[in-house]
Amino acid sequence: MSDISASAAGLPGKSSLYAESDRTRRRNAAEKRFRLYGLGAVGIGVIALVCLLASILGSGLSAFQQTYLKVEIYLDPAIVDPNDARLMEDPDAVRAELSKVLTFGYAPLIQGSLQAQAEELAAGPAPEITPQLLAAMVSSAAPTTLRDYVLANPEEIGETIEFDFLANARIDQYLKGKVTRESAALDSRVDVAQLNAADELLDLGQMEKRFNWDFVFGPDASENRPEAAGIGVALIGSAYMMLIVLVIAVPIGVGASIYLEEFARKNWLTDIIEVNISNLAAVPSIVFGILGLAVFINFMHLPISSPLVGGLVLTLMTLPTIIIATRAALKSIPPSIRDAALGVGASKMQAVFHHVLPLAMPGILTGTIIGLAQALGETAPLLLIGMVAFVRDYPEGILDPAVGLPVQVYNFTNRADPAFVERASGAIIVLLVFLVIMNLVAIILRRRFERRW
């Protein structure tokens, strides 16, 4: 022990370099507690995220599976083509003539095939299955499915075709474990006999569960046909709106940021503009919906419930986010980069666009994609401009009626049938997949354009 440490240790009230004082112990204990607090906060966040994902996946993954009943249908020409339109040479004339047979005109074909199938089953492996029981298990969307097939394949008229018709929502939910025999006894839309028949048809191979592409690409359905509801129209509507936001918001937002940060003079006017941009970023999204309703619909008379109006509203909401993110990326570039470019004879514009902007590109791209992801998940402003309406036809342009994916989730949750809860969770999964993809793209682009200096 040195003389200094020995003398310090021997003095009363003095601490040695080798002995931990009370103050040091308290400071170390406080540091440990802070670390534990941080770990606890992270753990709570992770647990909450896991519970949320488990709830959504547990409720929504089954929406991508659907139950189908195999039925052989004879496409009787006397019913589906009474005027022999299939013999015409013009495909448009054939379709126009076949379209004169309405959907309910196909119901007798399905009923006759189901009756023949039930009689065959009753004479063989399933004597308790009756035509009425089998008909009650098929979705009411079956005539529409059959009519669409005939219109698309007129050459099949007169043939016997095997169709896979959707089972009704209760049978589908039973095979997914969400309807029990106890709940069926209290439900007027299903009974235990149908559940028994579903088990037997599943064992006989005449009923199966498989991936439901119609949920992803099909249109919405009425409240009485939850098994036929899809999110295809909502996907197209969201794609149109994101395209409008990308085309309008990104050039305006990035251009405004470059001007304010690099070229504009610092005076009271630019200070007011900067303060208002920051305030707009904190405005609730529903306020932008009110603005869109007043300006784009009531004043400019643009079509209600159109992707054009939705895209313009989301553009207004996304602009402050893009501007703030872009300005932050430009500010992160050291002034020495600008000074060096100006020192070798570059103009102000050349210094900005040839040196500053490439270095700030990772931050700009990240902020832009995050702004687009935020716009993709917005619901409130779209509700105010009428995009909550029931839309079954696919939009062919930005002026046609459409609905967004978040609004479709809202529509599903507002319907009474419990099967729509499954549809809503499935739509949320699709929305989360798109958001994850957009964030991954932001990370990849950031690493791709990142430069060291």
Sequence and secondary structure as in RCSB ss.txt:
>XXXX:A:sequence
MSDISASAAGLPGKSSLYAESDRTRRRNAAEKRFRLYGLGAVGIGVIALVCLLASILGSGLSAFQQTYLKVEIYL
DPAIVDPNDARLMEDPDAVRAELSKVLTFGYAPLIQGSLQAQAEELAAGPAPEITPQLLAAMVSSAAPTTLRDYV
LANPEEIGETIEFDFLANARIDQYLKGKVTRESAALDSRVDVAQLNAADELLDLGQMEKRFNWDFVFGPDASENR
PEAAGIGVALIGSAYMMLIVLVIAVPIGVGASIYLEEFARKNWLTDIIEVNISNLAAVPSIVFGILGLAVFINFM
HLPISSPLVGGLVLTLMTLPTIIIATRAALKSIPPSIRDAALGVGASKMQAVFHHVLPLAMPGILTGTIIGLAQA
LGETAPLLLIGMVAFVRDYPEGILDPAVGLPVQVYNFTNRADPAFVERASGAIIVLLVFLVIMNLVAIILRRRFE
RRW
>XXXX:A:secstr
  HHHHHHHHSTT   TTS  HHHHHHHHHHHHHHHHHHHHHHHHHHHHHHHHHHHHHHHGGGGEEEEEEEEEE 
 HHHH TT GGG S HHHHHHHHTTS GGGGHHHHHHHHHHHHHHHHTTT TT  HHHHHHHB TTHHHHHHHHH
HH GGGTTSEEEEEEEB HHHHHHHTTSS HHHHTT TT  HHHHHHHHHHHHHTSEEEEE HHHHHS    TT 
GGG   HHHHHHHHHHHHHHHHHHHHHHHHHHHIIIIIS  SHHHHHHHHHHHHHHTS HHHHHHHHIIIIIIIT
   TT HHHHHHHHHHHHHHHHHHHHHHHHHTS HHHHHHHHHTT  HHHHIIIIIHHHHHHHHHHHHHHHHHHH
HT  HHHHHTTTTS   S  SSTTS    HHHHHHHHHTSSSTHHHHHHHHHHHHHHHHHHHHHHHHHHHHHHH 
   
